[in-house]
Protein backbone atom coordinates (compact mmCIF):
# COMPACT_ATOMS: atom_id res chain seq x y z
CA UNK A 1 0.00 0.00 0.00
CA UNK A 2 1.42 3.36 -1.05
CA UNK A 3 2.24 5.76 1.78
CA UNK A 4 4.30 8.90 2.27
CA UNK A 5 7.78 8.54 3.70
CA UNK A 6 10.18 11.18 5.07
CA UNK A 7 13.20 10.63 2.84
CA UNK A 8 16.67 12.02 3.63
CA UNK A 9 17.70 14.38 0.84
CA UNK A 10 20.85 15.71 2.46
CA UNK A 11 22.87 16.13 5.63
CA UNK A 12 25.36 18.66 6.92
CA UNK A 13 27.21 19.76 10.03
CA UNK A 14 29.28 22.53 11.53
CA UNK A 15 31.80 22.59 14.38
CA UNK A 16 33.12 25.68 16.17
CA UNK A 17 36.60 26.93 15.35
CA UNK A 18 38.17 26.28 18.76
CA UNK A 19 39.31 22.76 19.67
CA UNK A 20 39.97 21.93 23.34
CA UNK A 21 41.95 18.77 24.03
CA UNK A 22 42.06 16.72 27.20
CA UNK A 23 45.52 18.12 27.84
CA UNK A 24 44.07 21.64 27.68
CA UNK A 25 41.49 20.71 30.32
CA UNK A 26 44.13 19.06 32.50
CA UNK A 27 45.78 22.47 32.79
CA UNK A 28 42.51 23.88 34.12
CA UNK A 29 41.03 21.22 36.41
CA UNK A 30 42.33 18.15 38.21
CA UNK A 31 42.11 15.55 35.46
CA UNK A 32 44.28 13.87 32.82
CA UNK A 33 44.11 12.69 29.24
CA UNK A 34 44.30 9.05 30.36
CA UNK A 35 41.52 9.49 32.96
CA UNK A 36 39.13 11.04 30.43
CA UNK A 37 39.85 8.56 27.65
CA UNK A 38 39.55 5.53 29.92
CA UNK A 39 36.14 6.59 31.27
CA UNK A 40 34.57 8.25 28.23
CA UNK A 41 36.59 7.70 25.04
CA UNK A 42 36.74 11.49 24.53
CA UNK A 43 40.00 13.02 23.28
CA UNK A 44 38.87 16.51 22.29
CA UNK A 45 35.82 18.71 21.85
CA UNK A 46 34.91 21.95 20.03
CA UNK A 47 33.98 25.00 22.09
CA UNK A 48 32.02 27.93 20.63
CA UNK A 49 33.47 31.43 20.66
CA UNK A 50 31.22 34.30 21.88
CA UNK A 51 30.13 35.09 18.31
CA UNK A 52 29.21 31.46 17.63
CA UNK A 53 25.72 31.27 19.09
CA UNK A 54 23.50 28.21 18.78
CA UNK A 55 21.62 29.72 15.84
CA UNK A 56 24.88 30.61 14.07
CA UNK A 57 26.02 26.99 14.36
CA UNK A 58 22.59 25.83 13.23
CA UNK A 59 22.53 28.08 10.17
CA UNK A 60 25.94 26.88 9.03
CA UNK A 61 25.02 23.21 9.48
CA UNK A 62 21.73 23.82 7.65
CA UNK A 63 23.49 25.54 4.76
CA UNK A 64 25.78 22.54 4.39
CA UNK A 65 22.81 20.15 4.48
CA UNK A 66 20.94 22.15 1.83
CA UNK A 67 24.06 22.23 -0.32
CA UNK A 68 24.42 18.47 0.08
CA UNK A 69 20.76 18.01 -0.88
CA UNK A 70 21.12 20.28 -3.89
CA UNK A 71 17.99 22.25 -3.04
CA UNK A 72 17.21 25.88 -2.29
CA UNK A 73 16.27 27.01 1.21
CA UNK A 74 13.13 28.68 -0.17
CA UNK A 75 11.60 25.23 -0.75
CA UNK A 76 11.72 24.36 2.98
CA UNK A 77 8.34 24.72 4.71
CA UNK A 78 9.24 23.37 8.16
CA UNK A 79 12.23 24.04 10.44
CA UNK A 80 12.54 22.06 13.67
CA UNK A 81 15.51 22.79 15.90
CA UNK A 82 16.39 20.45 18.74
CA UNK A 83 18.31 22.39 21.39
CA UNK A 84 18.66 22.90 25.13
CA UNK A 85 20.83 25.98 24.66
CA UNK A 86 18.72 28.49 22.71
CA UNK A 87 20.09 31.92 21.86
CA UNK A 88 17.20 33.48 23.78
CA UNK A 89 14.32 32.35 25.98
CA UNK A 90 12.32 33.54 22.98
CA UNK A 91 12.11 33.82 20.02
CA UNK A 92 12.97 30.23 19.19
CA UNK A 93 16.33 29.34 17.73
CA UNK A 94 14.49 27.71 14.83
CA UNK A 95 13.05 31.06 13.77
CA UNK A 96 16.54 32.57 13.83
CA UNK A 97 17.84 29.72 11.68
CA UNK A 98 14.88 30.22 9.36
CA UNK A 99 15.67 33.92 9.06
CA UNK A 100 19.38 33.25 8.59
CA UNK A 101 18.55 31.02 5.64
CA UNK A 102 16.18 33.57 4.11
CA UNK A 103 13.12 31.35 4.52
CA UNK A 104 9.89 33.35 4.82
CA UNK A 105 7.23 30.64 4.63
CA UNK A 106 6.14 27.66 6.64
CA UNK A 107 6.57 26.91 10.35
CA UNK A 108 9.61 26.97 12.64
CA UNK A 109 9.89 25.90 16.27
CA UNK A 110 12.29 24.51 18.86
CA UNK A 111 12.01 21.12 20.51
CA UNK A 112 13.61 20.43 23.88
CA UNK A 113 14.35 16.84 24.87
CA UNK A 114 18.01 17.41 25.77
CA UNK A 115 20.31 14.74 24.26
CA UNK A 116 17.32 12.85 22.81
CA UNK A 117 16.18 16.04 21.11
CA UNK A 118 17.28 15.18 17.59
CA UNK A 119 15.46 11.84 17.63
CA UNK A 120 12.35 13.62 18.93
CA UNK A 121 12.76 16.26 16.20
CA UNK A 122 13.07 13.67 13.42
CA UNK A 123 9.97 11.89 14.72
CA UNK A 124 8.05 15.18 14.87
CA UNK A 125 9.06 16.31 11.38
CA UNK A 126 8.15 12.86 10.09
CA UNK A 127 4.59 13.32 11.34
CA UNK A 128 4.28 16.64 9.50
CA UNK A 129 5.65 15.20 6.27
CA UNK A 130 3.76 11.91 6.21
CA UNK A 131 0.43 13.62 6.93
CA UNK A 132 0.92 16.16 4.15
CA UNK A 133 1.23 19.11 6.56
CA UNK A 134 4.66 19.92 5.09
CA UNK A 135 6.62 18.83 2.05
CA UNK A 136 10.24 19.57 2.96
CA UNK A 137 11.66 19.86 6.45
CA UNK A 138 14.96 21.00 7.86
CA UNK A 139 15.72 19.15 11.11
CA UNK A 140 18.56 20.73 13.07
CA UNK A 141 20.33 19.69 16.27
CA UNK A 142 22.39 22.61 17.57
CA UNK A 143 24.02 23.15 20.97
CA UNK A 144 26.40 25.42 22.82
CA UNK A 145 26.53 23.24 25.94
CA UNK A 146 29.76 24.91 27.04
CA UNK A 147 27.58 27.83 28.20
CA UNK A 148 25.94 25.52 30.79
CA UNK A 149 29.06 23.94 32.23
CA UNK A 150 30.60 24.42 35.64
CA UNK A 151 34.23 24.57 34.59
CA UNK A 152 35.34 23.71 38.12
CA UNK A 153 33.46 20.38 38.05
CA UNK A 154 35.81 17.88 36.44
CA UNK A 155 33.11 15.18 36.30
CA UNK A 156 31.03 17.18 33.80
CA UNK A 157 33.18 19.82 32.11
CA UNK A 158 35.30 17.17 30.37
CA UNK A 159 32.28 15.52 28.76
CA UNK A 160 30.58 18.13 26.63
CA UNK A 161 31.21 20.11 23.46
CA UNK A 162 29.45 22.38 21.00
CA UNK A 163 28.31 21.87 17.42
CA UNK A 164 25.39 21.47 15.03
CA UNK A 165 24.12 19.04 12.45
CA UNK A 166 21.12 18.95 10.12
CA UNK A 167 19.06 16.73 7.86
CA UNK A 168 16.85 17.75 4.95
CA UNK A 169 13.78 15.50 4.84
CA UNK A 170 11.31 15.37 1.96
CA UNK A 171 7.91 13.69 1.68
CA UNK A 172 8.05 11.04 -1.04
CA UNK A 173 5.74 8.12 -1.84
CA UNK A 174 6.80 4.67 -0.65
CA UNK A 175 5.29 1.21 -0.91
CA UNK A 176 4.66 0.76 2.80
CA UNK A 177 7.32 -1.82 3.65
CA UNK A 178 10.78 -1.84 5.24
CA UNK A 179 12.47 -1.59 1.85
CA UNK A 180 11.17 1.97 1.43
CA UNK A 181 13.61 4.85 1.69
CA UNK A 182 12.96 7.27 4.54
CA UNK A 183 11.95 7.14 8.19
CA UNK A 184 10.40 3.70 8.68
CA UNK A 185 9.41 4.02 12.34
CA UNK A 186 10.15 6.05 15.47
CA UNK A 187 9.58 5.34 19.15
CA UNK A 188 9.77 7.95 21.91
CA UNK A 189 9.72 7.63 25.68
CA UNK A 190 10.06 9.79 28.78
CA UNK A 191 10.08 9.30 32.54
CA UNK A 192 10.24 12.55 34.47
CA UNK A 193 10.86 10.82 37.79
CA UNK A 194 14.57 10.82 36.94
CA UNK A 195 14.93 14.59 36.81
CA UNK A 196 17.54 14.82 39.58
CA UNK A 197 19.99 12.48 37.80
CA UNK A 198 20.73 14.89 34.93
CA UNK A 199 19.54 18.49 35.00
CA UNK A 200 20.44 22.18 34.99
CA UNK A 201 20.02 23.91 38.33
CA UNK A 202 18.37 27.05 37.00
CA UNK A 203 15.86 28.47 34.54
CA UNK A 204 13.73 31.56 33.84
CA UNK A 205 10.71 30.08 35.62
CA UNK A 206 12.56 29.03 38.77
CA UNK A 207 15.76 30.90 39.56
CA UNK A 208 15.72 33.49 36.81
CA UNK A 209 19.21 32.33 35.84
CA UNK A 210 20.65 30.01 33.21
CA UNK A 211 22.03 27.60 35.80
CA UNK A 212 24.73 24.94 35.48
CA UNK A 213 24.60 21.31 34.40
CA UNK A 214 24.51 18.71 37.19
CA UNK A 215 24.75 14.95 36.71
CA UNK A 216 24.88 11.73 38.69
CA UNK A 217 27.07 9.88 36.23
CA UNK A 218 26.70 6.34 37.57
CA UNK A 219 22.91 6.56 37.54
CA UNK A 220 22.84 7.91 33.99
CA UNK A 221 25.16 5.12 32.84
CA UNK A 222 23.04 2.45 34.52
CA UNK A 223 19.80 3.73 33.01
CA UNK A 224 21.27 4.29 29.54
CA UNK A 225 22.53 0.72 29.27
CA UNK A 226 19.78 -1.00 31.20
CA UNK A 227 16.56 0.67 30.17
CA UNK A 228 16.63 2.53 26.87
CA UNK A 229 17.11 -0.44 24.57
CA UNK A 230 13.33 -0.94 24.63
CA UNK A 231 12.81 1.67 21.89
CA UNK A 232 15.28 -0.12 19.63
CA UNK A 233 13.58 -3.47 20.14
CA UNK A 234 10.26 -1.77 19.35
CA UNK A 235 11.68 -0.41 16.10
CA UNK A 236 12.79 -3.87 15.05
CA UNK A 237 9.39 -5.32 15.95
CA UNK A 238 7.51 -2.60 14.05
CA UNK A 239 9.46 -3.17 10.83
CA UNK A 240 10.18 -6.89 10.97
CA UNK A 241 13.92 -6.22 10.98
CA UNK A 242 16.72 -7.36 13.28
CA UNK A 243 20.13 -6.18 14.45
CA UNK A 244 21.65 -8.25 11.66
CA UNK A 245 19.73 -6.20 9.08
CA UNK A 246 21.25 -2.92 10.26
CA UNK A 247 24.00 -1.37 8.18
CA UNK A 248 24.77 1.31 10.75
CA UNK A 249 23.95 2.12 14.36
CA UNK A 250 24.33 5.86 15.08
CA UNK A 251 23.65 6.44 18.77
CA UNK A 252 23.91 9.59 20.83
CA UNK A 253 27.60 10.22 21.38
CA UNK A 254 27.78 10.55 25.17
CA UNK A 255 30.29 7.96 26.31
CA UNK A 256 32.08 5.20 24.42
CA UNK A 257 31.45 2.68 27.19
CA UNK A 258 27.68 3.34 27.10
CA UNK A 259 27.62 3.05 23.31
CA UNK A 260 29.52 -0.23 23.20
CA UNK A 261 27.63 -1.77 26.11
CA UNK A 262 24.29 -0.89 24.46
CA UNK A 263 25.38 -2.31 21.10
CA UNK A 264 26.56 -5.53 22.74
CA UNK A 265 23.28 -5.90 24.64
CA UNK A 266 21.32 -5.51 21.39
CA UNK A 267 23.53 -7.86 19.40
CA UNK A 268 24.71 -5.07 17.09
CA UNK A 269 28.21 -5.74 15.76
CA UNK A 270 30.67 -3.10 16.90
CA UNK A 271 31.91 -2.56 13.34
CA UNK A 272 28.44 -1.22 12.52
CA UNK A 273 28.60 1.44 15.25
CA UNK A 274 29.43 5.01 14.19
CA UNK A 275 31.61 6.68 16.83
CA UNK A 276 32.54 10.37 16.88
CA UNK A 277 32.58 10.92 20.66
CA UNK A 278 36.39 10.89 20.61
CA UNK A 279 36.45 14.00 18.37
CA UNK A 280 33.32 15.85 19.44
CA UNK A 281 32.56 14.90 23.04
CA UNK A 282 28.91 14.94 24.03
CA UNK A 283 27.20 17.61 21.93
CA UNK A 284 23.72 16.72 23.19
CA UNK A 285 21.07 17.13 20.46
CA UNK A 286 23.79 17.83 17.89
CA UNK A 287 25.65 14.56 18.41
CA UNK A 288 23.59 12.28 16.16
CA UNK A 289 23.45 14.59 13.10
CA UNK A 290 27.18 15.32 13.52
CA UNK A 291 27.87 11.58 13.50
CA UNK A 292 25.51 10.98 10.57
CA UNK A 293 27.24 13.63 8.49
CA UNK A 294 30.69 12.30 9.38
CA UNK A 295 29.67 8.81 8.23
CA UNK A 296 28.09 10.16 5.04
CA UNK A 297 31.11 12.30 4.20
CA UNK A 298 33.57 9.43 4.57
CA UNK A 299 31.40 7.12 2.48
CA UNK A 300 30.20 4.71 5.14
CA UNK A 301 26.50 5.57 4.99
CA UNK A 302 25.19 5.14 1.46
CA UNK A 303 21.83 5.28 -0.25
CA UNK A 304 19.73 2.26 0.68
CA UNK A 305 21.53 1.58 3.97
CA UNK A 306 19.43 0.78 7.04
CA UNK A 307 20.39 3.21 9.82
CA UNK A 308 19.25 3.20 13.44
CA UNK A 309 19.54 6.38 15.50
CA UNK A 310 19.02 6.32 19.27
CA UNK A 311 19.51 8.66 22.23
CA UNK A 312 18.82 9.28 25.90
CA UNK A 313 18.60 12.74 27.47
CA UNK A 314 17.84 14.41 30.77
CA UNK A 315 14.39 13.90 32.16
CA UNK A 316 14.85 11.10 31.26
CA UNK A 317 13.82 11.24 27.61
CA UNK A 318 14.83 8.63 25.07
CA UNK A 319 13.92 7.39 21.62
CA UNK A 320 14.86 5.68 18.39
CA UNK A 321 14.21 6.08 14.68
CA UNK A 322 14.92 3.56 11.94
CA UNK A 323 15.79 5.16 8.60
CA UNK A 324 16.39 3.67 5.18
CA UNK A 325 18.92 6.12 3.70
C-alpha positions in Angstrom: 0.0 0.0 0.0 1.4 3.4 -1.1 2.2 5.8 1.8 4.3 8.9 2.3 7.8 8.5 3.7 10.2 11.2 5.1 13.2 10.6 2.8 16.7 12.0 3.6 17.7 14.4 0.8 20.8 15.7 2.5 22.9 16.1 5.6 25.4 18.7 6.9 27.2 19.8 10.0 29.3 22.5 11.5 31.8 22.6 14.4 33.1 25.7 16.2 36.6 26.9 15.4 38.2 26.3 18.8 39.3 22.8 19.7 40.0 21.9 23.3 41.9 18.8 24.0 42.1 16.7 27.2 45.5 18.1 27.8 44.1 21.6 27.7 41.5 20.7 30.3 44.1 19.1 32.5 45.8 22.5 32.8 42.5 23.9 34.1 41.0 21.2 36.4 42.3 18.1 38.2 42.1 15.6 35.5 44.3 13.9 32.8 44.1 12.7 29.2 44.3 9.1 30.4 41.5 9.5 33.0 39.1 11.0 30.4 39.9 8.6 27.6 39.5 5.5 29.9 36.1 6.6 31.3 34.6 8.2 28.2 36.6 7.7 25.0 36.7 11.5 24.5 40.0 13.0 23.3 38.9 16.5 22.3 35.8 18.7 21.9 34.9 21.9 20.0 34.0 25.0 22.1 32.0 27.9 20.6 33.5 31.4 20.7 31.2 34.3 21.9 30.1 35.1 18.3 29.2 31.5 17.6 25.7 31.3 19.1 23.5 28.2 18.8 21.6 29.7 15.8 24.9 30.6 14.1 26.0 27.0 14.4 22.6 25.8 13.2 22.5 28.1 10.2 25.9 26.9 9.0 25.0 23.2 9.5 21.7 23.8 7.6 23.5 25.5 4.8 25.8 22.5 4.4 22.8 20.2 4.5 20.9 22.2 1.8 24.1 22.2 -0.3 24.4 18.5 0.1 20.8 18.0 -0.9 21.1 20.3 -3.9 18.0 22.2 -3.0 17.2 25.9 -2.3 16.3 27.0 1.2 13.1 28.7 -0.2 11.6 25.2 -0.7 11.7 24.4 3.0 8.3 24.7 4.7 9.2 23.4 8.2 12.2 24.0 10.4 12.5 22.1 13.7 15.5 22.8 15.9 16.4 20.5 18.7 18.3 22.4 21.4 18.7 22.9 25.1 20.8 26.0 24.7 18.7 28.5 22.7 20.1 31.9 21.9 17.2 33.5 23.8 14.3 32.4 26.0 12.3 33.5 23.0 12.1 33.8 20.0 13.0 30.2 19.2 16.3 29.3 17.7 14.5 27.7 14.8 13.1 31.1 13.8 16.5 32.6 13.8 17.8 29.7 11.7 14.9 30.2 9.4 15.7 33.9 9.1 19.4 33.3 8.6 18.5 31.0 5.6 16.2 33.6 4.1 13.1 31.4 4.5 9.9 33.4 4.8 7.2 30.6 4.6 6.1 27.7 6.6 6.6 26.9 10.3 9.6 27.0 12.6 9.9 25.9 16.3 12.3 24.5 18.9 12.0 21.1 20.5 13.6 20.4 23.9 14.4 16.8 24.9 18.0 17.4 25.8 20.3 14.7 24.3 17.3 12.9 22.8 16.2 16.0 21.1 17.3 15.2 17.6 15.5 11.8 17.6 12.4 13.6 18.9 12.8 16.3 16.2 13.1 13.7 13.4 10.0 11.9 14.7 8.1 15.2 14.9 9.1 16.3 11.4 8.2 12.9 10.1 4.6 13.3 11.3 4.3 16.6 9.5 5.6 15.2 6.3 3.8 11.9 6.2 0.4 13.6 6.9 0.9 16.2 4.2 1.2 19.1 6.6 4.7 19.9 5.1 6.6 18.8 2.0 10.2 19.6 3.0 11.7 19.9 6.5 15.0 21.0 7.9 15.7 19.2 11.1 18.6 20.7 13.1 20.3 19.7 16.3 22.4 22.6 17.6 24.0 23.1 21.0 26.4 25.4 22.8 26.5 23.2 25.9 29.8 24.9 27.0 27.6 27.8 28.2 25.9 25.5 30.8 29.1 23.9 32.2 30.6 24.4 35.6 34.2 24.6 34.6 35.3 23.7 38.1 33.5 20.4 38.1 35.8 17.9 36.4 33.1 15.2 36.3 31.0 17.2 33.8 33.2 19.8 32.1 35.3 17.2 30.4 32.3 15.5 28.8 30.6 18.1 26.6 31.2 20.1 23.5 29.4 22.4 21.0 28.3 21.9 17.4 25.4 21.5 15.0 24.1 19.0 12.5 21.1 19.0 10.1 19.1 16.7 7.9 16.9 17.7 4.9 13.8 15.5 4.8 11.3 15.4 2.0 7.9 13.7 1.7 8.1 11.0 -1.0 5.7 8.1 -1.8 6.8 4.7 -0.7 5.3 1.2 -0.9 4.7 0.8 2.8 7.3 -1.8 3.6 10.8 -1.8 5.2 12.5 -1.6 1.9 11.2 2.0 1.4 13.6 4.9 1.7 13.0 7.3 4.5 11.9 7.1 8.2 10.4 3.7 8.7 9.4 4.0 12.3 10.1 6.1 15.5 9.6 5.3 19.1 9.8 8.0 21.9 9.7 7.6 25.7 10.1 9.8 28.8 10.1 9.3 32.5 10.2 12.5 34.5 10.9 10.8 37.8 14.6 10.8 36.9 14.9 14.6 36.8 17.5 14.8 39.6 20.0 12.5 37.8 20.7 14.9 34.9 19.5 18.5 35.0 20.4 22.2 35.0 20.0 23.9 38.3 18.4 27.1 37.0 15.9 28.5 34.5 13.7 31.6 33.8 10.7 30.1 35.6 12.6 29.0 38.8 15.8 30.9 39.6 15.7 33.5 36.8 19.2 32.3 35.8 20.6 30.0 33.2 22.0 27.6 35.8 24.7 24.9 35.5 24.6 21.3 34.4 24.5 18.7 37.2 24.7 14.9 36.7 24.9 11.7 38.7 27.1 9.9 36.2 26.7 6.3 37.6 22.9 6.6 37.5 22.8 7.9 34.0 25.2 5.1 32.8 23.0 2.5 34.5 19.8 3.7 33.0 21.3 4.3 29.5 22.5 0.7 29.3 19.8 -1.0 31.2 16.6 0.7 30.2 16.6 2.5 26.9 17.1 -0.4 24.6 13.3 -0.9 24.6 12.8 1.7 21.9 15.3 -0.1 19.6 13.6 -3.5 20.1 10.3 -1.8 19.4 11.7 -0.4 16.1 12.8 -3.9 15.0 9.4 -5.3 15.9 7.5 -2.6 14.0 9.5 -3.2 10.8 10.2 -6.9 11.0 13.9 -6.2 11.0 16.7 -7.4 13.3 20.1 -6.2 14.4 21.7 -8.3 11.7 19.7 -6.2 9.1 21.3 -2.9 10.3 24.0 -1.4 8.2 24.8 1.3 10.7 23.9 2.1 14.4 24.3 5.9 15.1 23.6 6.4 18.8 23.9 9.6 20.8 27.6 10.2 21.4 27.8 10.5 25.2 30.3 8.0 26.3 32.1 5.2 24.4 31.5 2.7 27.2 27.7 3.3 27.1 27.6 3.0 23.3 29.5 -0.2 23.2 27.6 -1.8 26.1 24.3 -0.9 24.5 25.4 -2.3 21.1 26.6 -5.5 22.7 23.3 -5.9 24.6 21.3 -5.5 21.4 23.5 -7.9 19.4 24.7 -5.1 17.1 28.2 -5.7 15.8 30.7 -3.1 16.9 31.9 -2.6 13.3 28.4 -1.2 12.5 28.6 1.4 15.2 29.4 5.0 14.2 31.6 6.7 16.8 32.5 10.4 16.9 32.6 10.9 20.7 36.4 10.9 20.6 36.5 14.0 18.4 33.3 15.9 19.4 32.6 14.9 23.0 28.9 14.9 24.0 27.2 17.6 21.9 23.7 16.7 23.2 21.1 17.1 20.5 23.8 17.8 17.9 25.6 14.6 18.4 23.6 12.3 16.2 23.5 14.6 13.1 27.2 15.3 13.5 27.9 11.6 13.5 25.5 11.0 10.6 27.2 13.6 8.5 30.7 12.3 9.4 29.7 8.8 8.2 28.1 10.2 5.0 31.1 12.3 4.2 33.6 9.4 4.6 31.4 7.1 2.5 30.2 4.7 5.1 26.5 5.6 5.0 25.2 5.1 1.5 21.8 5.3 -0.2 19.7 2.3 0.7 21.5 1.6 4.0 19.4 0.8 7.0 20.4 3.2 9.8 19.2 3.2 13.4 19.5 6.4 15.5 19.0 6.3 19.3 19.5 8.7 22.2 18.8 9.3 25.9 18.6 12.7 27.5 17.8 14.4 30.8 14.4 13.9 32.2 14.8 11.1 31.3 13.8 11.2 27.6 14.8 8.6 25.1 13.9 7.4 21.6 14.9 5.7 18.4 14.2 6.1 14.7 14.9 3.6 11.9 15.8 5.2 8.6 16.4 3.7 5.2 18.9 6.1 3.7 
